[in-house]
């Protein structure tokens, strides 16, 4: 599992790369929008210092076998617009996650990032399938998963961040 600390994925409009500590202010700002607070409250960082501590942790995790593996998404001008991640679940399956700051949504960036990230990270980790899970009400996230090649495997009441909620679950295969 070499190279998880040296990611550099290029798309037509984006760069997916590894975190550096100087990204903390952007990470904090991107995390503070209402959608992020609503759908992934554990990924809200109120201050630059809080974001910096999380980034330090994530940089260390690049050396592990079990992640989480979280990578910033930049525009070609190096503007930090969000992140894409892969997280190991308790049942040894992997789940994709992503967030695009509110100022950059509705432009297809999340789909572009997820489509580029999945085959890259699956090959690096030697895995052949990845789950995508979101709240049923998170229409934008559900669309990203479907446009990125996820096939629906479940819709209904399920576990979401420790609570029973209406969820969408899809699977992507290499």
Residue pairs with C-beta under 8 A, 6 or more apart in sequence:
1 65
1 124
1 125
1 126
3 124
4 62
4 63
4 69
4 124
5 18
5 59
5 62
5 63
6 18
7 16
7 17
7 18
7 71
7 120
8 15
8 16
8 17
8 18
9 15
9 16
9 17
9 116
9 117
9 120
11 112
11 113
11 116
12 112
13 75
13 76
13 109
13 112
14 73
14 74
14 75
14 76
14 109
14 112
14 113
14 116
15 73
15 74
15 75
15 76
15 78
16 71
16 72
16 73
16 74
16 84
16 113
16 116
16 117
17 71
17 72
17 74
18 59
18 62
18 71
18 72
19 55
19 58
19 59
19 70
19 71
19 72
20 55
21 52
21 55
21 56
21 59
23 51
23 55
23 72
23 80
24 48
24 49
24 51
24 52
24 55
25 48
25 51
26 72
26 79
26 80
27 45
27 51
27 54
27 55
27 72
27 80
27 83
28 45
28 46
28 47
28 48
28 50
28 51
29 101
30 36
30 80
30 81
30 82
30 83
30 99
30 100
30 101
31 43
31 44
31 45
31 51
31 99
31 101
32 44
32 45
32 46
33 101
33 102
34 102
35 102
35 105
35 138
35 140
36 43
36 44
36 99
36 102
37 44
39 134
39 135
39 138
39 141
40 97
40 99
40 161
41 161
42 161
43 99
45 51
45 54
58 68
58 70
61 67
61 68
61 69
61 70
62 69
66 88
67 85
67 86
67 87
67 88
68 85
68 86
68 87
68 88
69 85
69 86
69 87
69 121
70 83
70 84
70 85
71 83
71 84
71 85
71 117
72 80
72 82
72 83
73 80
73 81
73 82
73 83
73 84
73 98
73 100
73 109
73 113
74 80
74 81
75 81
75 104
81 100
81 101
81 103
81 104
81 109
82 98
82 99
82 100
82 101
82 104
82 109
82 110
82 113
83 98
83 99
84 96
84 97
84 98
84 113
84 114
84 117
85 96
85 97
85 98
86 94
86 95
86 96
86 97
86 117
86 121
86 125
86 130
87 94
87 95
87 97
88 94
89 95
89 131
93 129
93 131
94 125
94 127
94 129
94 130
94 131
95 130
95 131
95 132
95 133
96 114
96 117
96 118
96 130
96 131
96 132
96 145
96 172
98 110
98 113
98 114
98 141
98 144
99 110
100 109
100 110
100 113
105 140
106 140
110 140
110 141
110 144
111 143
111 144
111 147
111 148
114 144
114 145
114 148
115 147
115 148
115 149
118 130
118 148
118 149
118 172
118 174
119 174
121 130
122 128
122 129
122 130
122 174
123 174
127 174
128 173
128 174
129 171
129 172
129 173
129 174
130 171
130 172
131 169
131 170
131 171
131 172
132 145
132 148
132 150
132 169
132 170
132 171
132 172
133 158
133 160
133 167
133 168
133 169
133 170
134 141
134 142
134 145
134 167
134 168
135 141
135 160
135 165
135 166
135 167
135 168
136 142
136 155
136 165
136 166
136 167
136 168
137 166
138 168
142 168
145 168
145 170
145 172
146 152
146 170
148 172
149 172
150 170
150 171
150 172
151 170
151 171
151 172
151 173
152 168
152 169
152 170
153 169
153 170
153 171
154 167
154 168
154 169
155 166
155 167
155 168
155 169
156 166
156 167
157 164
157 165
157 166
157 167
158 164
158 165
158 166
158 167
158 169
159 165
159 167
160 167
